[in-house]
Amino acid sequence: MEKEYQTLTPEKDPMGAAIAEYQQKGKAGKLRVLSEMFDEDEIPVNYLFRTYEQMPAIEQKALELTKGDTLDVGAGSGCHTLALISKKDDQTSRHTAIDISPLACEAMRAQGLEDVRCVNLMAPNLSQKYDTILLLMNGTGIAGKLERLPLLLNRLRQLLKEGGQVLIDSSDLCYLYEDEDGDTDMEMLEGDYYGEVVYQMRYKNIRGEDFDWLYTDYNTLKTFAENCGFNCEKVMDGEHYEFLARLTERG
Ligand code: SAH
């Protein structure tokens, strides 16, 4: 099968292993994130289990705007879908959570989520359509590279019901290229788009494969979204350089 349709195997799924361990034991080790562009970093595993109150404002806003049948893409521990279910008094909507990590999917089921599917968003196995599609914690990341952003956007359009919305966040990495005076280093504008990052994750002795992860500035997302038949609006800026955008199909 083509790489873009695949799911992960537990031997190469550090984040899934960290999520599974935290879900089972209430604690976990260090989830390390490596990339040539940044110093080594760590994702606190408890952050992946954040409650509504612990979420950043752009995520709380996304949950407030969520309505109808929802698809949580790259749901991780399922924190957004869990928050939705506990917050909204809406018995009629269906909430589906998908992730390429079988371990994350197991952890979501263990916390009571009923419609959890271990599938790749890009694989053709989802047939239902949704009123709201959530892609949070840098949702554009799933595109990997800027040239693949249209594939992601077109896939999202296929999965939207009429009148539906995509709520997606990202971050403008321009700050990485600014000097102390706030001037932009011209290196940023050379070569590949500056929001393209290659990451590797490690958890205990589990090493993931390198993966491409895309950050976009708002204008780039808007241009690509409009070219794919969406209206795009910025819902709000976050505290740093991140933002939440809302995409709706152009009528
Ligand atoms: N939304 C969660 C997790 C973000 S991490 C949160 O905010 O906490 C990104 C997640 O996306 C990971 O769990 C990863 O396994 C999943 N993912 C990456 N590519 C995917 C794809 N193509 N389809 C579905 N899930 C994907």
Boltz pocket constraint, residues with backbone or C-beta under 6 A from the ligand:
constraints:
  - pocket:
      binder: B
      contacts: [[A, 4], [A, 6], [A, 15], [A, 47], [A, 48], [A, 73], [A, 74], [A, 75], [A, 76], [A, 77], [A, 78], [A, 79], [A, 98], [A, 99], [A, 100], [A, 101], [A, 104], [A, 119], [A, 120], [A, 121], [A, 122], [A, 135], [A, 136], [A, 137], [A, 142]]
      max_distance: 6.0
